[in-house]
Each structure stands twice: as structure tokens, then as C-alpha cells.
Amino acid sequence: MGKLDGRVVLVTGAARGQGEQEARLFAEEGARVVVADVLDEQGEALAKEIGALYVRLDVGCEDDWEAAVAAVRETHGHIDGLVNNAGILRFHSLLDTPLDEFMEVVRVNQVGCFLGIRTVGRAMADGGTIVNTASCTGLTGMAAVGAYSASKHAIVGLTRVAALELAGRGIRVNAVCPGAVDTPMSNPVPAGGEGGEETARAVERLYRRLVPLGRMGTAQEVARLALFLSCEDSSYVTGQPFVIDGGWLAGLNVV
């Protein structure tokens, strides 16, 4: 028996990173997973591997959301869960952030989450679950990621409002708030980029110093938290942001 037997769950940004690991774990736990992304080749390959449905979904596009939900209903007849995982990260000081870049981050991270809650929430069976991907930077600040932090603060607020409004239907809405997680999005140098190995070592040293547990998290660890919030293990939990950061927000270590 899997923890998600019989449930249909759509995961956005599922072609790689955290979304991929969530899709894999949810499928292992018995869910009929819907892999949603704009990376068609990777998304289709993953869907084929785990026996899932693939839908192309630009999370900032209202029509894409409607089409995705229609495809899920046509294939499975219903939808029970949503993981709003898709997101982008850009590095700039606030004073140097172009408006176009700020709005791009808001469109994917914040508007994408809103559209997911609204579109899937309307179609979702009573007793469903929604897990939104916020961030530690949605609970505190972090220099050089102002647009990202603003969008993640907004997701925490959307999570709480959705939890209140959907509670009458037994739909639970929570947020995961990862710290530093080793995924393609958090890698400052693309694979094969100049200086990649040196930068990777520098990043590793940085997080060894900053994070009490002495390392970056893994996408698999975040996926396990998303699973907890999507199954009956968390049946009395809603409206909450869950930090998974290796102790980063616990406080200052001056020793």
C-alpha cells in the first residue's frame, strides 16, 4: 500500500530538480502523477519512465492551466493533489533589478502559484491537497534575490488564504520553505560552464559554514516533505509554511 494510492497529483516544474523527485516519489507511493513543465523533452521522458501523463504547462499562462486540468480530467476523471513547484531565481541587488526581470520572477513564481491554486482548486475533489513551494527567503530576507524573496513571501500569504477558503471542502493547503537545495536552479554556473567546478567548490564551502547541518539539502529531502503534506500523515495540518533548511533559520552561531 502506498501513501497516495488512487490519488491523481499534478506537479509543476516536474522535468528536473525538486519537481522531478516529487514526481518520482509520488509515483512510487501509488499516485497517478501528472508531470507538468515547459521542458518537453525532459518532461516527456520522465513521464514515460514513471508511467505518468505529461502536459506542457507554462505556469504563468491562464490558458495553459485550463488545458492542463482538462487533460487530467479526460485521462483520469478527477484530480486530488497539486504541487506548485515551478519557479525561477534571478540574482540582482534591488537597485539594479530591471523591471522586466522582476515581473518575470513574479509571473512564474507568484502568478503561477495563484493560477494553480485557482484552476486546480476549482476542479479538485473534496479532501484534496495543495503544496506550494515557497522558500526560506519567503520568511526572511536575503540580499541579491529581492524579486525571488518578494514572490516567495507572496506564496506564503496565498497559502494561508487558500487554506482558510478551501477548508470547508476538506482541502488542505501548505507550503514547503526550502533553504539551500542542490538543484539546477540554485547552481550559479550552468553545467559545463567556465569555472563551474571551482564555483561549485566555493558554494559547497559557503554552505558548510552557513548551514548548521553543514551542507546543502537534496531534492529528495524536499520531496519527502511534500509527500508528508500530500498524504494522510498530515491530515490535521493546513495553512502552514514548513521550513526545510538544515537549521539555517534557527539563529546565529557565533562559536
PEGI-V648776 format. One line per field, one symbol per residue. ss: DSSP state (2 for helix, 1 for strand, 0 for the rest). psi: psi as a letter, one per 40 degrees, with the letter a starting at -180 (. if undefined). A space follows every 10 residues. Layout:
ss=???
psi=???
//
This chain:
ss=0000000111 1100002222 2222222200 0111111002 2222222222 0011110000 0222222222 2222220000 1111000000 0102220022 2222222222 2222222222 2220000011 1110022200 0000122222 2222222222 2222222220 0111111100 1002220000 0000022222 2222222222 0000001022 2222222222 0222000000 1111000222 00000
psi=hiefheihhh hifediaddd ddddddddee ihihhhiegd ddddddddde fihhhhhhee hddddddddd dddddedihe ihhgdhiihi hiideehidd dddddddddd dddddddddd ddeiiieaih hihbideeea ihiefddddd dddddddddd dddddeddee hhhiiigibh hgiddehehi heiheddddd dddddddddd hdefiiiidd ddddddddee iedfefhiei hhhgeeeded ahhe.
//
